[in-house]
Amino acid sequence: MIEFCSLKGVRESNQDALAVITAAGGTMDVRMIHHNGRDDYTDGTDMPDGMEILLVADGMGGLENGDQASFLTLNFFLESLQSEFRERIDMTDEIRRIVQRTSDDVRDNCPGSGSTLVGMLTHGRMSWIFSVGDSKCIARTGEGVVRSEDHSLGDGGIITAYIGMEGEVPVNIAPVIDCGNAILFSDGLNPVFEERGTDIADSNESAEFLCRLAVQKGSTDNVTCIMRRDI
């Protein structure tokens, strides 16, 4: 089961975005939330049945047009996925190539902007957790709890890599097996994460409850999360 939520919180606008993509019968089902609202649509795809992609992007407030950057990050990722996807036993290089093209497209089409990106691609027993920036994924797997690696200096410090940056993007990718419960979230959810740690991946509460709880606990940012439960 997958559920998700994105709130602007105390901010005037929402610079976060999320997408949930599943494939079946040659069709790609997309559910997306961004600064303009929500889009749900289907499209033809070459992705194999059962493939699942979860994405959270957080437009960087220190740069221009963060809301556009997060929205374009998801759009360009999906475009690159559709045009460049090739099914492989190890999707690491494929993901790296798609993320790089996404970053180049965001830089070219929205110069001066930037966004974080965290995602998880699952097919069969294998999942690939990937991240650029400081948005996070916590997943319970057959190898234990896995946490995505941040690109930042210090605790909540300067982001050192982002979508839309010049040059090569140093995306972190972790292949894992038998992924069960997982949560992907922007840094607006950090007040809850700091309190619960990696146990947050096993929460029985709804995605909306956790997002609203983060606001209650003093989050000063937009709050977005996707929850994947193995039931």
ABEGO torsion letter per residue (X at the ends): XBBBBBBAEABABBABBBBBBBBBGGBBBBBBBBAAEBBBBBBBBABBBGBBBBBBBBBBAABBGAAAAAAAAAAAAAAAAAAABBBBABAAAAAAAAAAAAAAAAAAABBGBBBBBBBBBBBEABBBBBBBEABBBBBBBAAEBBBBBBBBBEBGBBBABBBGBBEBBBBBBBBBBGBBBBBBBBAAAAAAAAAAEAAAAABABBAAAAAAAAAAAGBABBBBBBBBBBX
